[in-house]
Amino acid sequence: MFSRRIPLGDLIDLCRVLRHQLGAGMALQQVLQRQGERGRASFRGIATRLASDLQKGVSLSDALDKERDAFPPLFLAMAKLGETTGHLAEIFGELERYYQLELQLKRQFRSATILPIAQFFFATLIIAGVIYVLGFIASLNNTKPLMTMFGLSGAAGSGAFLGVVFGAIALGWAIYVAILRAGRQKAWMHRLLLGIPSLGPCLYALAMSRLTLALQLTLDSGLSIGKALRLSLEATGNAHFVAHADDIVNAIKKGRPLHDALENSRLFGSDVLDMVVSAEASGSVPEMMRHLAQQYQEETGRRMTMLTRVAGGAVWCCVAGFIIWAIFSLYGIYFGALAQFAK
């Protein structure tokens, strides 16, 4: 069934309600039924359908699969993990914190980029206005324009300039969306993204925070280590990590120690592997994963803040470059026209 994606603010509210009410001992089907009656408008219909499926004996994972267009992939993966381990309240608490951080960083990025975007927009309109005015003045005098910008003049030239600028932006956005959709949940795309400066370290820290949190919960739940690893790798939401699940699990099944299986995947740094070796020796792997989860959550926050600043700075640089180019172009056209007039 097709459903529109739940807004991020509403998703945070949903995670908060589920965390509190499941933690208080209420049944999931009862919580969802109440959300269908009193919850946010964007979620009421979905909650009613989920509660109905649960009442019929359908698992939460299967019920969510019918509504997968309404939820982010991470929510689906973590909900499946929570259902398997019996730690749904804790899972929704972690999702609430993660989505709160995401919402905060989105707001920071918007506030950092709104001014340069507005400057770009008005600079484009000013240049289009100059092109129109020059052509309009020439048409009143029945003469050629004193000067033209980029070979354009008049209303037609102004429209062409706007079409080229905003058309190029629309084309770039369409290409970006097409690449994103083509590479969604593809290991090659996520591997490529992990290699991009600023973005890659942020995505790696985010995947590791999810992985270590999931391992903490799954290893504490009594699941076999192979199943725990597979579920935890799926919970990262990163296809590059998921692609190594079979190799890691097969190595564990062959009797190899955890740190050896993780090392062969080449996903983990030496600091993490050293901690795994120490934790295996002392039998405290879940506790170590809890420590790593906190460490990577803090690292994710720092990396995402840095990425937001870099992205905002990149927008500033692009806009500044466009404005500087436009100014020098205007000066070149103006002085060229003066030179012709002097002759």
C-alpha positions as CSV (number, residue, x, y, z in Angstrom):
1,M,0.0,0.0,0.0
2,F,1.3,3.4,-0.9
3,S,1.8,5.9,1.9
4,R,3.4,9.3,1.9
5,R,6.6,9.6,4.0
6,I,5.9,10.6,7.5
7,P,7.4,14.1,8.3
8,L,10.5,14.0,10.4
9,G,8.9,15.9,13.3
10,D,5.9,13.5,13.4
11,L,8.3,10.6,13.3
12,I,10.2,11.9,16.3
13,D,6.9,12.2,18.2
14,L,5.9,8.7,17.2
15,C,9.2,7.3,18.5
16,R,8.8,9.2,21.7
17,V,5.3,7.9,22.3
18,L,6.4,4.3,21.5
19,R,9.4,4.6,23.8
20,H,7.3,5.9,26.8
21,Q,4.3,3.6,26.4
22,L,6.1,0.4,25.6
23,G,8.5,1.1,28.4
24,A,5.5,1.5,30.7
25,G,4.4,-2.0,29.8
26,M,1.6,-1.3,27.2
27,A,1.2,-3.7,24.3
28,L,2.4,-2.5,20.9
29,Q,-1.0,-3.2,19.3
30,Q,-2.7,-1.1,22.0
31,V,-0.3,1.8,21.5
32,L,-0.8,1.8,17.8
33,Q,-4.5,1.7,18.1
34,R,-4.5,4.8,20.4
35,Q,-2.2,6.5,17.9
36,G,-4.7,5.8,15.2
37,E,-7.3,7.6,17.2
38,R,-5.3,10.4,18.8
39,G,-2.0,10.6,17.0
40,R,-0.7,13.0,14.5
41,A,-2.8,13.3,11.3
42,S,0.1,12.0,9.1
43,F,0.2,8.8,11.1
44,R,-3.3,8.0,12.1
45,G,-4.3,5.9,9.1
46,I,-1.0,4.0,9.1
47,A,-1.3,3.3,12.9
48,T,-4.8,1.9,12.4
49,R,-3.7,-0.4,9.7
50,L,-0.6,-1.6,11.7
51,A,-2.8,-2.2,14.8
52,S,-5.2,-4.2,12.7
53,D,-2.5,-6.4,11.2
54,L,-1.0,-7.0,14.7
55,Q,-4.4,-8.0,16.0
56,K,-4.6,-10.6,13.2
57,G,-1.3,-12.1,14.3
58,V,0.9,-10.5,11.6
59,S,4.4,-9.7,12.8
60,L,5.5,-6.1,13.2
61,S,8.1,-6.5,10.4
62,D,5.6,-7.8,8.0
63,A,3.1,-5.1,8.9
64,L,5.7,-2.4,8.4
65,D,6.7,-3.8,5.1
66,K,3.2,-3.0,3.8
67,E,3.8,0.6,4.8
68,R,7.5,0.8,3.9
69,D,6.9,4.0,1.7
70,A,5.9,5.9,4.9
71,F,9.1,5.1,6.9
72,P,12.8,5.7,6.4
73,P,14.9,2.5,5.8
74,L,16.6,2.9,9.2
75,F,13.3,2.9,11.1
76,L,12.3,-0.4,9.3
77,A,15.6,-2.1,10.0
78,M,15.7,-1.0,13.7
79,A,12.1,-1.9,14.3
80,K,12.8,-5.4,13.0
81,L,15.8,-5.6,15.3
82,G,13.7,-4.5,18.3
83,E,11.0,-7.1,17.5
84,T,13.6,-9.8,17.3
85,T,15.5,-8.9,20.4
86,G,12.5,-7.8,22.5
87,H,14.1,-4.3,23.0
88,L,11.5,-2.2,21.2
89,A,11.4,0.5,23.8
90,E,15.1,1.0,23.8
91,I,15.2,0.9,20.0
92,F,12.6,3.6,19.7
93,G,14.5,5.7,22.2
94,E,17.6,5.5,20.1
95,L,15.7,6.3,16.9
96,E,14.1,9.3,18.7
97,R,17.6,10.7,19.6
98,Y,18.9,10.0,16.1
99,Y,16.0,11.7,14.3
100,Q,16.2,14.7,16.7
101,L,19.8,15.2,15.8
102,E,19.0,14.9,12.1
103,L,16.2,17.5,12.5
104,Q,18.5,19.8,14.4
105,L,21.2,19.6,11.7
106,K,18.7,20.1,8.9
107,R,17.6,23.3,10.5
108,Q,21.3,24.4,11.0
109,F,22.0,23.7,7.3
110,R,18.9,25.7,6.2
111,S,19.8,28.6,8.4
112,A,23.4,28.5,7.0
113,T,22.4,28.4,3.4
114,I,19.2,30.5,3.2
115,L,21.1,33.8,2.8
116,P,23.5,32.8,0.1
117,I,20.7,31.1,-1.8
118,A,18.7,34.3,-1.6
119,Q,21.7,36.3,-2.8
120,F,22.1,33.9,-5.8
121,F,18.4,34.2,-6.6
122,F,18.4,38.0,-6.5
123,A,21.7,38.3,-8.4
124,T,20.2,36.2,-11.2
125,L,17.1,38.4,-11.3
126,I,19.2,41.6,-11.4
127,I,21.2,40.3,-14.3
128,A,18.0,39.2,-16.1
129,G,16.6,42.7,-15.4
130,V,19.7,44.4,-16.9
131,I,19.4,42.3,-20.0
132,Y,15.7,43.3,-20.4
133,V,16.2,47.0,-19.7
134,L,19.0,47.3,-22.2
135,G,16.9,45.7,-24.9
136,F,13.9,47.7,-23.9
137,I,15.8,51.0,-24.2
138,A,17.1,50.0,-27.6
139,S,13.6,49.1,-28.9
140,L,12.3,52.6,-27.9
141,N,15.1,54.3,-29.9
142,N,14.9,51.8,-32.7
143,T,18.6,51.2,-32.4
144,K,20.9,48.3,-31.5
145,P,21.4,47.8,-27.7
146,L,24.4,49.9,-26.5
147,M,25.7,46.7,-25.0
148,T,24.5,43.1,-24.6
149,M,25.1,40.5,-21.9
150,F,26.2,37.1,-23.2
151,G,24.8,38.1,-26.6
152,L,21.3,38.5,-25.1
153,S,19.0,41.5,-24.9
154,G,15.4,42.3,-24.4
155,A,12.6,40.2,-23.0
156,A,13.5,37.2,-25.1
157,G,17.2,37.4,-23.9
158,S,16.1,37.9,-20.3
159,G,13.9,34.8,-20.5
160,A,16.6,32.8,-22.1
161,F,19.1,33.8,-19.4
162,L,16.7,32.7,-16.6
163,G,15.9,29.5,-18.5
164,V,19.6,28.6,-18.8
165,V,20.4,29.4,-15.2
166,F,17.4,27.7,-13.5
167,G,17.3,25.0,-16.1
168,A,20.9,24.1,-15.3
169,I,20.0,23.9,-11.6
170,A,17.0,21.7,-12.4
171,L,19.1,19.4,-14.6
172,G,21.8,19.1,-11.9
173,W,19.1,18.3,-9.3
174,A,17.5,15.7,-11.6
175,I,20.8,14.0,-12.2
176,Y,21.5,13.9,-8.5
177,V,18.1,12.4,-7.7
178,A,18.6,9.8,-10.5
179,I,22.0,8.8,-9.3
180,L,20.7,8.6,-5.7
181,R,17.8,6.4,-6.7
182,A,19.9,4.2,-8.9
183,G,22.4,3.7,-6.1
184,R,20.0,3.4,-3.2
185,Q,20.8,0.3,-1.1
186,K,23.6,-0.4,-3.6
187,A,27.0,-1.3,-2.1
188,W,29.0,0.5,-4.8
189,M,27.2,3.8,-4.1
190,H,27.7,3.6,-0.4
191,R,31.3,2.6,-0.8
192,L,31.8,5.6,-3.1
193,L,30.1,7.9,-0.6
194,L,32.3,6.6,2.2
195,G,35.3,7.8,0.3
196,I,34.2,11.4,-0.1
197,P,36.0,13.8,2.3
198,S,33.9,15.2,5.1
199,L,30.9,13.2,4.0
200,G,32.6,9.8,4.2
201,P,33.8,10.0,7.9
202,C,30.3,11.2,8.9
203,L,28.6,8.3,7.2
204,Y,31.1,5.8,8.6
205,A,30.6,7.2,12.2
206,L,26.8,7.0,11.7
207,A,26.9,3.4,10.4
208,M,29.2,2.4,13.3
209,S,26.9,4.0,15.9
210,R,24.0,2.0,14.6
211,L,26.1,-1.2,14.3
212,T,27.5,-1.0,17.9
213,L,24.1,-0.1,19.3
214,A,22.5,-3.1,17.5
215,L,25.2,-5.5,18.6
216,Q,24.8,-4.3,22.2
217,L,21.1,-5.2,22.1
218,T,21.3,-8.4,20.1
219,L,24.2,-9.9,22.0
220,D,22.3,-9.1,25.3
221,S,19.2,-10.8,23.9
222,G,20.5,-14.4,23.7
223,L,20.5,-14.5,19.9
224,S,23.2,-16.6,18.2
225,I,26.2,-14.4,17.3
226,G,25.7,-15.1,13.6
227,K,22.2,-13.9,13.6
228,A,23.1,-11.0,15.9
229,L,25.8,-9.9,13.4
230,R,23.5,-10.2,10.4
231,L,20.7,-8.1,12.0
232,S,23.2,-5.5,13.3
233,L,24.8,-5.1,9.9
234,E,21.4,-4.6,8.3
235,A,20.5,-2.0,11.0
236,T,23.4,0.2,9.8
237,G,21.3,1.2,6.7
238,N,24.6,1.1,4.7
239,A,24.7,-1.4,1.9
240,H,28.5,-1.5,1.9
241,F,28.3,-2.9,5.5
242,V,25.4,-5.3,4.6
243,A,27.4,-6.7,1.7
244,H,29.9,-8.1,4.1
245,A,27.4,-9.9,6.3
246,D,27.7,-13.3,4.6
247,D,31.5,-13.3,4.8
248,I,31.5,-12.3,8.5
249,V,28.8,-14.7,9.5
250,N,30.4,-17.6,7.6
251,A,33.7,-16.9,9.2
252,I,32.0,-17.1,12.7
253,K,30.3,-20.4,11.7
254,K,33.7,-21.9,10.8
255,G,34.8,-21.2,14.4
256,R,36.9,-18.1,13.8
257,P,37.0,-15.6,16.7
258,L,34.9,-12.4,16.3
259,H,37.8,-10.0,15.9
260,D,39.3,-12.2,13.1
261,A,36.0,-12.3,11.2
262,L,35.6,-8.5,11.6
263,E,39.2,-7.8,10.6
264,N,38.9,-9.8,7.3
265,S,36.0,-7.6,6.3
266,R,38.2,-4.5,6.3
267,L,35.3,-2.4,7.6
268,F,36.8,-1.7,11.0
269,G,39.8,0.3,12.3
270,S,42.6,-1.1,14.4
271,D,41.3,0.7,17.5
272,V,37.9,-1.1,17.3
273,L,39.5,-4.4,16.6
274,D,41.9,-4.1,19.6
275,M,38.9,-3.4,21.8
276,V,37.1,-6.4,20.4
277,V,40.1,-8.6,21.2
278,S,40.2,-7.4,24.7
279,A,36.5,-7.8,25.2
280,E,36.5,-11.3,23.9
281,A,39.2,-12.3,26.3
282,S,37.3,-10.9,29.2
283,G,33.8,-12.0,28.0
284,S,32.5,-8.4,28.0
285,V,31.6,-7.9,24.3
286,P,28.1,-6.4,25.0
287,E,29.5,-4.0,27.5
288,M,32.2,-2.9,25.1
289,M,29.7,-2.4,22.4
290,R,27.7,-0.2,24.7
291,H,30.8,1.9,25.2
292,L,31.5,2.1,21.5
293,A,27.9,3.0,20.8
294,Q,28.1,6.0,23.0
295,Q,31.5,7.0,21.5
296,Y,30.2,6.8,17.9
297,Q,27.0,8.6,18.8
298,E,29.1,11.5,20.0
299,E,31.4,11.2,17.0
300,T,28.4,11.2,14.7
301,G,27.1,14.4,16.2
302,R,30.5,16.1,15.7
303,R,30.9,14.9,12.2
304,M,27.4,15.9,11.1
305,T,27.9,19.3,12.6
306,M,31.1,19.7,10.6
307,L,29.5,18.4,7.5
308,T,26.7,20.9,7.8
309,R,29.3,23.7,8.1
310,V,31.2,22.5,5.1
311,A,28.0,22.2,3.0
312,G,27.0,25.7,4.0
313,G,30.4,27.0,3.1
314,A,30.2,25.3,-0.2
315,V,27.0,27.0,-1.0
316,W,28.5,30.3,0.0
317,C,31.5,29.7,-2.3
318,C,29.3,28.8,-5.3
319,V,27.1,31.8,-4.9
320,A,30.1,34.1,-4.4
321,G,31.8,32.7,-7.5
322,F,28.7,33.3,-9.5
323,I,28.3,36.9,-8.3
324,I,32.0,37.6,-8.9
325,W,31.8,36.2,-12.4
326,A,28.6,38.2,-13.1
327,I,30.3,41.4,-11.9
328,F,33.4,41.0,-14.0
329,S,31.2,40.1,-17.0
330,L,29.3,43.3,-16.6
331,Y,32.4,45.3,-16.3
332,G,33.9,43.7,-19.4
333,I,30.7,44.4,-21.4
334,Y,30.6,48.0,-20.1
335,F,34.2,48.8,-20.9
336,G,33.9,47.1,-24.3
337,A,30.9,49.3,-25.1
338,L,32.9,52.4,-24.0
339,A,35.8,51.4,-26.3
340,Q,33.5,51.0,-29.3
341,F,31.8,54.3,-28.5
342,A,35.2,56.1,-28.3
343,K,36.0,54.9,-31.8
